[in-house]
């Protein structure tokens, strides 16, 4: 753990204003992908109580399914047969949706609306236009796997998470830990996106002083990317500079989080590629949730500069919160 002696005044000046999250109600769009195992959804819904306070969110329940019949209109006979099978599947899905709705209500959540989302051949823009009706601040994507033990993120989830302007919580592994044992990791750096993450973390997640939050920062020394510079690098001076930079990052983010009642239990500095290093440690230690900020890079800029949130989104199979 890095030893921190924060300069609170300096950190507060650099970080900007903090919005209290005490009595605020967040508009949430909850989308469930049932996959092949609808029963696996309910443990994931139960996990929401570990992360969200029912009094702090208003939920729009979104029913999203592919319209396979319209995708096969060139094969009329097959489409008719498929239509009969899908009619039975639709009945099963309605029952599953009812079970999800009942589970939310039983746990005290306010389901303020429902939305049918058709995703057959739709562009990201069309999908997001349909979602816009509920004006969500937080998009929760619940993904059930065959085993119920987590799954790689679907292309549908990637599409929505990449193009929406809302923050996104992807929930694919059930959380059974009590708050005091919850492993909540927060990836930070010196960017405005990280400061925004620190400001909003308490808004989206119910993080009490019982939850031990761990801050991570991953640094990429210049000489690791350019072998020509390696012989000219003073390793001890570089290490000291990197440690000083990490301490500054931790101080600023810790200061913001503590104003929301969030306790930072540990700060860890890693070296290398941010997404690769954070993902590798996550594979070994299995956190319950990884939270990262998004720079909202799009197109060529995202391809050139990369994005930690995008990389974790594509290959990491833990619960992931992307804050915008």
C-alpha positions as YAML, in Angstrom:
chain: A
units: angstrom
residues:
- id: 1
  name: UNK
  ca: [0.00, 0.00, 0.00]
- id: 2
  name: UNK
  ca: [1.24, 3.47, -0.80]
- id: 3
  name: UNK
  ca: [1.57, 5.68, 2.27]
- id: 4
  name: UNK
  ca: [-0.45, 8.82, 1.72]
- id: 5
  name: UNK
  ca: [-0.31, 12.17, 3.49]
- id: 6
  name: UNK
  ca: [-2.94, 14.10, 1.52]
- id: 7
  name: UNK
  ca: [-2.87, 17.85, 1.12]
- id: 8
  name: UNK
  ca: [-6.67, 18.23, 1.31]
- id: 9
  name: UNK
  ca: [-6.84, 21.88, 0.25]
- id: 10
  name: UNK
  ca: [-4.64, 21.37, -2.80]
- id: 11
  name: UNK
  ca: [-6.48, 18.20, -3.84]
- id: 12
  name: UNK
  ca: [-9.88, 19.87, -3.49]
- id: 13
  name: UNK
  ca: [-8.77, 22.84, -5.60]
- id: 14
  name: UNK
  ca: [-7.49, 20.57, -8.36]
- id: 15
  name: UNK
  ca: [-10.43, 18.19, -8.36]
- id: 16
  name: UNK
  ca: [-13.26, 20.70, -8.67]
- id: 17
  name: UNK
  ca: [-16.67, 20.67, -6.98]
- id: 18
  name: UNK
  ca: [-18.21, 17.51, -5.55]
- id: 19
  name: UNK
  ca: [-21.91, 16.82, -5.87]
- id: 20
  name: UNK
  ca: [-23.44, 15.28, -2.72]
- id: 21
  name: UNK
  ca: [-25.30, 12.04, -3.38]
- id: 22
  name: UNK
  ca: [-27.29, 11.81, -0.16]
- id: 23
  name: UNK
  ca: [-30.96, 12.08, -1.19]
- id: 24
  name: UNK
  ca: [-30.51, 11.97, -4.93]
- id: 25
  name: UNK
  ca: [-32.57, 9.54, -7.05]
- id: 26
  name: UNK
  ca: [-30.76, 8.11, -10.07]
- id: 27
  name: UNK
  ca: [-32.70, 7.18, -13.21]
- id: 28
  name: UNK
  ca: [-31.72, 3.62, -14.12]
- id: 29
  name: UNK
  ca: [-32.50, 1.56, -17.23]
- id: 30
  name: UNK
  ca: [-32.23, -2.15, -16.39]
- id: 31
  name: UNK
  ca: [-31.71, -4.46, -19.38]
- id: 32
  name: UNK
  ca: [-31.66, -8.23, -18.88]
- id: 33
  name: UNK
  ca: [-30.06, -10.63, -21.35]
- id: 34
  name: UNK
  ca: [-31.32, -14.06, -20.38]
- id: 35
  name: UNK
  ca: [-29.13, -16.14, -22.66]
- id: 36
  name: UNK
  ca: [-29.86, -19.84, -22.25]
- id: 37
  name: UNK
  ca: [-30.43, -19.76, -18.52]
- id: 38
  name: UNK
  ca: [-33.19, -17.45, -17.31]
- id: 39
  name: UNK
  ca: [-32.91, -18.89, -13.80]
- id: 40
  name: UNK
  ca: [-29.39, -17.45, -13.50]
- id: 41
  name: UNK
  ca: [-30.80, -13.92, -13.68]
- id: 42
  name: UNK
  ca: [-32.43, -13.88, -10.23]
- id: 43
  name: UNK
  ca: [-29.16, -14.26, -8.26]
- id: 44
  name: UNK
  ca: [-27.82, -11.34, -10.29]
- id: 45
  name: UNK
  ca: [-30.91, -9.27, -9.46]
- id: 46
  name: UNK
  ca: [-30.38, -10.13, -5.79]
- id: 47
  name: UNK
  ca: [-26.84, -8.77, -6.13]
- id: 48
  name: UNK
  ca: [-28.23, -5.33, -6.89]
- id: 49
  name: UNK
  ca: [-29.06, -4.86, -3.22]
- id: 50
  name: UNK
  ca: [-25.36, -5.08, -2.42]
- id: 51
  name: UNK
  ca: [-24.60, -2.26, -4.87]
- id: 52
  name: UNK
  ca: [-27.71, -0.06, -4.94]
- id: 53
  name: UNK
  ca: [-30.07, 1.36, -2.35]
- id: 54
  name: UNK
  ca: [-33.70, 0.85, -3.41]
- id: 55
  name: UNK
  ca: [-34.49, 4.37, -2.20]
- id: 56
  name: UNK
  ca: [-31.82, 5.93, -4.42]
- id: 57
  name: UNK
  ca: [-32.92, 4.66, -7.86]
- id: 58
  name: UNK
  ca: [-35.97, 4.74, -10.13]
- id: 59
  name: UNK
  ca: [-35.87, 1.80, -12.55]
- id: 60
  name: UNK
  ca: [-37.15, 1.50, -16.10]
- id: 61
  name: UNK
  ca: [-37.26, -2.22, -16.88]
- id: 62
  name: UNK
  ca: [-36.20, -2.88, -20.48]
- id: 63
  name: UNK
  ca: [-37.19, -6.07, -22.30]
- id: 64
  name: UNK
  ca: [-34.68, -6.67, -25.11]
- id: 65
  name: UNK
  ca: [-34.89, -9.58, -27.53]
- id: 66
  name: UNK
  ca: [-33.79, -10.34, -31.10]
- id: 67
  name: UNK
  ca: [-36.61, -10.61, -33.63]
- id: 68
  name: UNK
  ca: [-35.27, -13.75, -35.32]
- id: 69
  name: UNK
  ca: [-38.34, -14.14, -37.56]
- id: 70
  name: UNK
  ca: [-37.77, -10.79, -39.29]
- id: 71
  name: UNK
  ca: [-34.12, -11.73, -39.78]
- id: 72
  name: UNK
  ca: [-35.15, -14.81, -41.78]
- id: 73
  name: UNK
  ca: [-37.92, -13.38, -43.97]
- id: 74
  name: UNK
  ca: [-36.26, -14.85, -47.09]
- id: 75
  name: UNK
  ca: [-37.03, -18.35, -45.84]
- id: 76
  name: UNK
  ca: [-40.80, -18.27, -45.40]
- id: 77
  name: UNK
  ca: [-41.28, -21.92, -44.39]
- id: 78
  name: UNK
  ca: [-38.43, -21.83, -41.90]
- id: 79
  name: UNK
  ca: [-39.66, -18.51, -40.59]
- id: 80
  name: UNK
  ca: [-43.12, -19.97, -39.98]
- id: 81
  name: UNK
  ca: [-41.69, -22.94, -38.10]
- id: 82
  name: UNK
  ca: [-39.35, -20.66, -36.20]
- id: 83
  name: UNK
  ca: [-42.27, -18.38, -35.38]
- id: 84
  name: UNK
  ca: [-44.04, -21.24, -33.61]
- id: 85
  name: UNK
  ca: [-40.95, -22.02, -31.56]
- id: 86
  name: UNK
  ca: [-40.39, -18.39, -30.73]
- id: 87
  name: UNK
  ca: [-44.01, -17.99, -29.62]
- id: 88
  name: UNK
  ca: [-43.27, -20.53, -26.89]
- id: 89
  name: UNK
  ca: [-40.01, -18.77, -26.11]
- id: 90
  name: UNK
  ca: [-41.82, -15.45, -25.89]
- id: 91
  name: UNK
  ca: [-44.18, -16.91, -23.30]
- id: 92
  name: UNK
  ca: [-41.20, -18.14, -21.28]
- id: 93
  name: UNK
  ca: [-39.56, -14.73, -21.52]
- id: 94
  name: UNK
  ca: [-42.70, -12.99, -20.33]
- id: 95
  name: UNK
  ca: [-42.70, -15.27, -17.30]
- id: 96
  name: UNK
  ca: [-39.01, -14.52, -16.72]
- id: 97
  name: UNK
  ca: [-39.63, -10.79, -17.04]
- id: 98
  name: UNK
  ca: [-42.46, -11.07, -14.53]
- id: 99
  name: UNK
  ca: [-40.13, -12.88, -12.14]
- id: 100
  name: UNK
  ca: [-37.53, -10.10, -12.48]
- id: 101
  name: UNK
  ca: [-40.19, -7.43, -11.96]
- id: 102
  name: UNK
  ca: [-41.49, -9.19, -8.85]
- id: 103
  name: UNK
  ca: [-37.95, -9.66, -7.49]
- id: 104
  name: UNK
  ca: [-37.24, -5.93, -7.87]
- id: 105
  name: UNK
  ca: [-40.50, -4.90, -6.21]
- id: 106
  name: UNK
  ca: [-40.01, -7.36, -3.35]
- id: 107
  name: UNK
  ca: [-36.61, -5.80, -2.68]
- id: 108
  name: UNK
  ca: [-38.12, -2.33, -2.48]
- id: 109
  name: UNK
  ca: [-37.15, -0.97, -5.91]
- id: 110
  name: UNK
  ca: [-39.48, 1.43, -7.70]
- id: 111
  name: UNK
  ca: [-40.17, 0.15, -11.23]
- id: 112
  name: UNK
  ca: [-41.40, 3.39, -12.79]
- id: 113
  name: UNK
  ca: [-41.68, 2.20, -16.38]
- id: 114
  name: UNK
  ca: [-41.15, -0.59, -18.89]
- id: 115
  name: UNK
  ca: [-39.74, -0.45, -22.40]
- id: 116
  name: UNK
  ca: [-39.71, -2.98, -25.24]
- id: 117
  name: UNK
  ca: [-36.36, -2.87, -27.04]
- id: 118
  name: UNK
  ca: [-36.17, -4.55, -30.48]
- id: 119
  name: UNK
  ca: [-32.60, -5.30, -31.53]
- id: 120
  name: UNK
  ca: [-32.95, -7.17, -34.83]
- id: 121
  name: UNK
  ca: [-30.63, -5.51, -37.35]
- id: 122
  name: UNK
  ca: [-30.77, -2.21, -35.47]
- id: 123
  name: UNK
  ca: [-27.92, 0.28, -35.53]
- id: 124
  name: UNK
  ca: [-26.49, 1.54, -32.21]
- id: 125
  name: UNK
  ca: [-28.09, 4.92, -32.90]
- id: 126
  name: UNK
  ca: [-31.55, 3.34, -33.30]
- id: 127
  name: UNK
  ca: [-31.14, 1.29, -30.12]
- id: 128
  name: UNK
  ca: [-30.09, 4.33, -28.12]
- id: 129
  name: UNK
  ca: [-32.97, 6.35, -29.54]
- id: 130
  name: UNK
  ca: [-35.35, 3.75, -28.15]
- id: 131
  name: UNK
  ca: [-33.62, 3.91, -24.79]
- id: 132
  name: UNK
  ca: [-33.61, 7.70, -24.73]
- id: 133
  name: UNK
  ca: [-37.29, 7.72, -23.75]
- id: 134
  name: UNK
  ca: [-36.35, 6.74, -20.19]
- id: 135
  name: UNK
  ca: [-33.45, 9.26, -20.06]
- id: 136
  name: UNK
  ca: [-31.25, 6.93, -17.99]
- id: 137
  name: UNK
  ca: [-28.26, 8.22, -16.07]
- id: 138
  name: UNK
  ca: [-27.13, 4.66, -15.38]
- id: 139
  name: UNK
  ca: [-27.57, 1.73, -17.75]
- id: 140
  name: UNK
  ca: [-27.45, -1.66, -16.00]
- id: 141
  name: UNK
  ca: [-26.87, -4.65, -18.28]
- id: 142
  name: UNK
  ca: [-27.59, -7.96, -16.55]
- id: 143
  name: UNK
  ca: [-26.17, -10.95, -18.40]
- id: 144
  name: UNK
  ca: [-27.06, -14.51, -17.51]
- id: 145
  name: UNK
  ca: [-24.70, -17.33, -18.47]
- id: 146
  name: UNK
  ca: [-25.36, -21.03, -18.77]
- id: 147
  name: UNK
  ca: [-23.38, -21.72, -15.59]
- id: 148
  name: UNK
  ca: [-24.39, -18.60, -13.70]
- id: 149
  name: UNK
  ca: [-20.70, -17.95, -12.93]
- id: 150
  name: UNK
  ca: [-20.09, -15.06, -15.31]
- id: 151
  name: UNK
  ca: [-19.67, -14.76, -19.03]
- id: 152
  name: UNK
  ca: [-17.84, -12.73, -21.62]
- id: 153
  name: UNK
  ca: [-19.71, -9.56, -22.46]
- id: 154
  name: UNK
  ca: [-22.06, -9.89, -25.45]
- id: 155
  name: UNK
  ca: [-21.80, -7.86, -28.65]
- id: 156
  name: UNK
  ca: [-25.16, -6.27, -27.75]
- id: 157
  name: UNK
  ca: [-23.77, -5.07, -24.40]
- id: 158
  name: UNK
  ca: [-20.58, -3.81, -26.06]
- id: 159
  name: UNK
  ca: [-22.65, -1.85, -28.57]
- id: 160
  name: UNK
  ca: [-24.74, -0.13, -25.92]
- id: 161
  name: UNK
  ca: [-21.89, 0.43, -23.47]
- id: 162
  name: UNK
  ca: [-19.70, 1.94, -26.17]
- id: 163
  name: UNK
  ca: [-22.24, 4.32, -27.68]
- id: 164
  name: UNK
  ca: [-24.41, 5.44, -24.77]
- id: 165
  name: UNK
  ca: [-23.69, 8.70, -22.98]
- id: 166
  name: UNK
  ca: [-24.90, 7.21, -19.70]
- id: 167
  name: UNK
  ca: [-22.74, 5.44, -17.16]
- id: 168
  name: UNK
  ca: [-22.90, 1.65, -17.47]
- id: 169
  name: UNK
  ca: [-22.89, -1.18, -14.94]
- id: 170
  name: UNK
  ca: [-22.41, -4.64, -16.47]
- id: 171
  name: UNK
  ca: [-23.48, -7.30, -13.99]
- id: 172
  name: UNK
  ca: [-22.59, -10.89, -14.94]
- id: 173
  name: UNK
  ca: [-21.44, -12.54, -11.71]
- id: 174
  name: UNK
  ca: [-23.55, -12.82, -8.58]
- id: 175
  name: UNK
  ca: [-22.25, -10.97, -5.52]
- id: 176
  name: UNK
  ca: [-22.60, -12.89, -2.29]
- id: 177
  name: UNK
  ca: [-20.14, -10.96, -0.10]
- id: 178
  name: UNK
  ca: [-21.35, -8.83, 2.79]
- id: 179
  name: UNK
  ca: [-20.56, -5.09, 2.49]
- id: 180
  name: UNK
  ca: [-17.54, -5.30, 4.79]
- id: 181
  name: UNK
  ca: [-16.07, -8.06, 2.60]
- id: 182
  name: UNK
  ca: [-17.00, -6.54, -0.76]
- id: 183
  name: UNK
  ca: [-14.03, -6.14, -3.10]
- id: 184
  name: UNK
  ca: [-14.61, -2.83, -4.87]
- id: 185
  name: UNK
  ca: [-11.69, -1.75, -7.06]
- id: 186
  name: UNK
  ca: [-11.48, 1.74, -8.50]
- id: 187
  name: UNK
  ca: [-9.03, 2.38, -11.34]
- id: 188
  name: UNK
  ca: [-7.72, 5.97, -11.35]
- id: 189
  name: UNK
  ca: [-5.16, 8.14, -13.11]
- id: 190
  name: UNK
  ca: [-4.47, 11.87, -13.43]
- id: 191
  name: UNK
  ca: [-7.27, 12.47, -15.94]
- id: 192
  name: UNK
  ca: [-10.52, 14.38, -15.54]
- id: 193
  name: UNK
  ca: [-12.32, 11.08, -16.20]
- id: 194
  name: UNK
  ca: [-10.89, 9.65, -12.97]
- id: 195
  name: UNK
  ca: [-11.87, 12.69, -10.94]
- id: 196
  name: UNK
  ca: [-15.36, 12.42, -12.41]
- id: 197
  name: UNK
  ca: [-15.40, 8.74, -11.41]
- id: 198
  name: UNK
  ca: [-14.51, 9.68, -7.83]
- id: 199
  name: UNK
  ca: [-17.23, 12.35, -7.75]
- id: 200
  name: UNK
  ca: [-19.95, 10.01, -9.03]
- id: 201
  name: UNK
  ca: [-19.05, 6.67, -7.44]
- id: 202
  name: UNK
  ca: [-21.21, 7.34, -4.40]
- id: 203
  name: UNK
  ca: [-24.02, 8.50, -6.66]
- id: 204
  name: UNK
  ca: [-24.25, 5.22, -8.56]
- id: 205
  name: UNK
  ca: [-23.23, 2.70, -5.90]
- id: 206
  name: UNK
  ca: [-24.25, 2.54, -2.26]
- id: 207
  name: UNK
  ca: [-20.75, 2.57, -0.81]
- id: 208
  name: UNK
  ca: [-20.89, 2.90, 2.98]
- id: 209
  name: UNK
  ca: [-17.93, 3.28, 5.31]
- id: 210
  name: UNK
  ca: [-18.09, -0.51, 5.76]
- id: 211
  name: UNK
  ca: [-16.99, -1.13, 2.16]
- id: 212
  name: UNK
  ca: [-13.18, -1.29, 1.81]
- id: 213
  name: UNK
  ca: [-12.45, 0.46, -1.50]
- id: 214
  name: UNK
  ca: [-9.10, -0.20, -3.18]
- id: 215
  name: UNK
  ca: [-7.65, 2.42, -5.52]
- id: 216
  name: UNK
  ca: [-5.48, 1.24, -8.41]
- id: 217
  name: UNK
  ca: [-3.30, 3.26, -10.72]
- id: 218
  name: UNK
  ca: [-1.24, 1.73, -13.52]
- id: 219
  name: UNK
  ca: [1.78, 3.60, -14.86]
- id: 220
  name: UNK
  ca: [3.62, 3.01, -18.12]
- id: 221
  name: UNK
  ca: [7.31, 4.09, -17.86]
- id: 222
  name: UNK
  ca: [8.54, 5.66, -21.11]
- id: 223
  name: UNK
  ca: [11.53, 3.35, -21.44]
- id: 224
  name: UNK
  ca: [9.23, 0.29, -21.54]
- id: 225
  name: UNK
  ca: [7.76, 1.62, -24.76]
- id: 226
  name: UNK
  ca: [11.05, 2.82, -26.28]
- id: 227
  name: UNK
  ca: [14.08, 0.57, -25.85]
- id: 228
  name: UNK
  ca: [16.39, 3.31, -27.19]
- id: 229
  name: UNK
  ca: [15.73, 5.37, -24.05]
- id: 230
  name: UNK
  ca: [16.43, 2.54, -21.59]
- id: 231
  name: UNK
  ca: [20.23, 3.06, -21.30]
- id: 232
  name: UNK
  ca: [19.72, 6.73, -20.44]
- id: 233
  name: UNK
  ca: [17.12, 6.24, -17.71]
- id: 234
  name: UNK
  ca: [18.10, 6.73, -14.07]
- id: 235
  name: UNK
  ca: [15.94, 4.02, -12.55]
- id: 236
  name: UNK
  ca: [15.90, 5.36, -8.98]
- id: 237
  name: UNK
  ca: [14.96, 8.88, -10.09]
- id: 238
  name: UNK
  ca: [12.25, 7.52, -12.37]
- id: 239
  name: UNK
  ca: [10.81, 5.29, -9.62]
- id: 240
  name: UNK
  ca: [10.70, 8.23, -7.24]
- id: 241
  name: UNK
  ca: [8.93, 10.41, -9.81]
- id: 242
  name: UNK
  ca: [6.40, 7.69, -10.61]
- id: 243
  name: UNK
  ca: [5.70, 7.08, -6.92]
- id: 244
  name: UNK
  ca: [5.23, 10.82, -6.35]
- id: 245
  name: UNK
  ca: [2.82, 11.00, -9.25]
- id: 246
  name: UNK
  ca: [0.87, 7.99, -7.95]
- id: 247
  name: UNK
  ca: [0.62, 9.57, -4.49]
- id: 248
  name: UNK
  ca: [-0.77, 12.76, -6.01]
- id: 249
  name: UNK
  ca: [-3.41, 10.77, -7.91]
- id: 250
  name: UNK
  ca: [-4.38, 8.81, -4.81]
- id: 251
  name: UNK
  ca: [-4.57, 11.97, -2.70]
- id: 252
  name: UNK
  ca: [-6.93, 13.77, -5.06]
- id: 253
  name: UNK
  ca: [-9.26, 10.79, -5.55]
- id: 254
  name: UNK
  ca: [-9.22, 9.82, -1.88]
- id: 255
  name: UNK
  ca: [-10.12, 13.35, -0.87]
- id: 256
  name: UNK
  ca: [-13.15, 13.39, -3.18]
- id: 257
  name: UNK
  ca: [-14.30, 9.92, -2.12]
- id: 258
  name: UNK
  ca: [-14.03, 10.69, 1.59]
- id: 259
  name: UNK
  ca: [-16.35, 13.69, 1.21]
- id: 260
  name: UNK
  ca: [-18.98, 11.12, 0.13]
- id: 261
  name: UNK
  ca: [-18.32, 8.85, 3.11]
- id: 262
  name: UNK
  ca: [-16.33, 6.36, 1.03]
- id: 263
  name: UNK
  ca: [-13.41, 4.77, 2.88]
- id: 264
  name: UNK
  ca: [-10.25, 4.07, 0.89]
- id: 265
  name: UNK
  ca: [-8.70, 1.00, 2.52]
- id: 266
  name: UNK
  ca: [-5.76, 0.49, 0.16]
- id: 267
  name: UNK
  ca: [-3.91, 2.12, -2.73]
- id: 268
  name: UNK
  ca: [-1.97, -0.02, -5.20]
- id: 269
  name: UNK
  ca: [0.40, 1.06, -7.94]
- id: 270
  name: UNK
  ca: [1.07, -1.22, -10.92]
- id: 271
  name: UNK
  ca: [3.46, -0.84, -13.85]
- id: 272
  name: UNK
  ca: [2.66, -1.68, -17.46]
- id: 273
  name: UNK
  ca: [-0.38, -1.49, -19.73]
- id: 274
  name: UNK
  ca: [-3.36, -0.31, -17.61]
- id: 275
  name: UNK
  ca: [-6.03, -2.70, -18.89]
- id: 276
  name: UNK
  ca: [-3.66, -5.70, -19.06]
- id: 277
  name: UNK
  ca: [-2.20, -5.19, -15.59]
- id: 278
  name: UNK
  ca: [-5.50, -4.43, -13.90]
- id: 279
  name: UNK
  ca: [-7.16, -7.33, -15.70]
- id: 280
  name: UNK
  ca: [-4.38, -9.75, -14.73]
- id: 281
  name: UNK
  ca: [-4.60, -8.84, -11.05]
- id: 282
  name: UNK
  ca: [-8.39, -9.11, -11.24]
- id: 283
  name: UNK
  ca: [-8.12, -12.62, -12.66]
- id: 284
  name: UNK
  ca: [-5.98, -13.64, -9.69]
- id: 285
  name: UNK
  ca: [-7.88, -11.86, -6.90]
- id: 286
  name: UNK
  ca: [-11.46, -11.80, -8.26]
- id: 287
  name: UNK
  ca: [-12.91, -8.44, -7.17]
- id: 288
  name: UNK
  ca: [-16.68, -8.10, -6.98]
- id: 289
  name: UNK
  ca: [-16.75, -4.86, -9.00]
- id: 290
  name: UNK
  ca: [-14.18, -2.91, -11.01]
- id: 291
  name: UNK
  ca: [-15.02, 0.77, -11.50]
- id: 292
  name: UNK
  ca: [-13.27, 2.91, -14.12]
- id: 293
  name: UNK
  ca: [-13.86, 6.30, -15.71]
- id: 294
  name: UNK
  ca: [-14.46, 6.78, -19.41]
- id: 295
  name: UNK
  ca: [-12.78, 9.43, -21.57]
- id: 296
  name: UNK
  ca: [-15.64, 9.09, -24.10]
- id: 297
  name: UNK
  ca: [-13.19, 8.71, -26.96]
- id: 298
  name: UNK
  ca: [-14.79, 7.69, -30.22]
- id: 299
  name: UNK
  ca: [-13.67, 6.49, -33.64]
- id: 300
  name: UNK
  ca: [-10.06, 6.96, -34.69]
- id: 301
  name: UNK
  ca: [-9.10, 8.76, -31.46]
- id: 302
  name: UNK
  ca: [-10.20, 5.75, -29.40]
- id: 303
  name: UNK
  ca: [-8.30, 3.39, -31.71]
- id: 304
  name: UNK
  ca: [-5.09, 5.43, -31.55]
- id: 305
  name: UNK
  ca: [-5.06, 6.26, -27.83]
- id: 306
  name: UNK
  ca: [-6.81, 3.20, -26.52]
- id: 307
  name: UNK
  ca: [-9.30, 3.06, -23.67]
- id: 308
  name: UNK
  ca: [-8.99, 1.09, -20.44]
- id: 309
  name: UNK
  ca: [-12.77, 0.88, -20.08]
- id: 310
  name: UNK
  ca: [-13.17, -0.42, -23.65]
- id: 311
  name: UNK
  ca: [-10.46, -3.07, -23.22]
- id: 312
  name: UNK
  ca: [-11.90, -4.28, -19.91]
- id: 313
  name: UNK
  ca: [-15.33, -4.28, -21.51]
- id: 314
  name: UNK
  ca: [-14.19, -6.58, -24.31]
- id: 315
  name: UNK
  ca: [-12.21, -9.22, -22.46]
- id: 316
  name: UNK
  ca: [-12.69, -8.97, -18.72]
- id: 317
  name: UNK
  ca: [-15.48, -11.11, -17.24]
- id: 318
  name: UNK
  ca: [-15.95, -9.34, -13.91]
- id: 319
  name: UNK
  ca: [-18.71, -6.94, -12.93]
- id: 320
  name: UNK
  ca: [-17.73, -3.62, -14.45]
- id: 321
  name: UNK
  ca: [-18.88, -0.05, -13.75]
- id: 322
  name: UNK
  ca: [-17.96, 2.54, -16.41]
- id: 323
  name: UNK
  ca: [-18.63, 6.07, -15.18]
- id: 324
  name: UNK
  ca: [-19.11, 8.94, -17.64]
...
